[in-house]
Amino acid sequence: MSDFRDYTEYTDNENNSFQVPEMPKQRKPRRRLPKKTSALMKKAGAITLSAMLFGGVAAGAFQGVNYLSGYSRNTSAASQQANLIKATATGGSSDAAGSLDVSDIASAAMPSIVSITNKSVQEVQSLFSAFGYSFQQPQTEETESCGSGIIIGKNDTELLIVTNNHVVEGSDTLSVSFIDNQVYEAQIKGTDADNDLAVIAVPLDSISSDTISSIAIATIGDSDELQVGEQVVAIGNALGYGQSVTTGIVSATNRTLSDASDSSADTDATYIQTDAAINPGNSGGALLNMNGEVIGINSAKLASTEVEGMGYAIPVSRASDIIERLMNQTTRSKVSEDNRGTLDIQCRDVSSALSSAYGIPEGVYVAEVNKGGAAEQAGIRQGYVITKFDGNSVTTTEQLKDTLQYYSSGEKVTITVQVPDNGTYSEQTLDITLGSSNTDNAAA
């Protein structure tokens, strides 16, 4: 048969046979999809196949990377967090900020934070003297201010505390209150007015064993590692009510500030800006990262009552060398007026405004040198500008007078002066033996 079709053989009643071709089987008509649907399904199939291929390759690649880097698939997120907390608790560093809770940080840091009370006696202008009436004895009154400090170390005989210079400036007596509310007298060990830093000392033999057991030395961190947006904690004696805790974020790092009203402000210095509340009394307190490490020394002096959410702290990385230098200075107590040393000069302040206007270095300008006095014998002349006394910067006459209260007549010290030279100034270091003088307009 030429058409290759199948035939069925049939037989009739007379035994005659014949063949009948079979009808071709009817196939179910094929359903055709719309062109758009068909194209979409083809794409889906291709994507599925690609995903399966990529998944297989990626799985193999990740396994290889994990094997080479030493990562174990059995390491869980919980164990990593536990390791992180353990490393932080033992003083290790972490790339992830925020490893401890604020309450944990406060609890651990409080023993290293102190409250500082500054008492001083100052002359006050009475209503009568304001109108030209004078009295034989000037009127005085006792003033009291509060601040904070951080226990940073100790030597063989002293417990050392860092704070702001303006917290201890002009003090007649300083007292320190520890976490157990016990109060002890402190002495100034060293100050740096330019950077608003000071270190004070409390004799170890005056501190009770109970207080010793309750206090701790702060852990110092690295402020250079701070990032904007990182959470921080501020602790200090806010408003003199006692230690309080605030928290916020780092709003800016390396913030440069300038204050035309403050001639002692170092316009080249940088600060940490935070929105954690830093109020009067917080000055000298600690700014901590979320590992509980001190990364800044708070300064309410830089805050403004006109704005909110802008507090500032001195970065500890910038301050560390200064603090070490102050820690190693000789602890001094005030000398009686009869034995107090003097430079035998009359002087004036060179503010930042005067410095900019006339090109004179900031410091204490020597307006007159007392004949035969200590300054003249040391080679100091009229027109010199004193910038450092015994290694500590001085920018105002008041600071110089406050410093001299701790030095005896006949004591030999080193001072740094700026010497005028045809419109410019050169720096010289001179040794001077302090004299004794009752001149009212002298620097002591």
Order of alpha helices (4+ residues) and beta strands (2+ residues): beta-beta-alpha-alpha-alpha-beta-alpha-beta-beta-alpha-beta-beta-beta-alpha-beta-beta-beta-beta-beta-beta-alpha-beta-alpha-beta-alpha-beta-beta-alpha-beta-beta
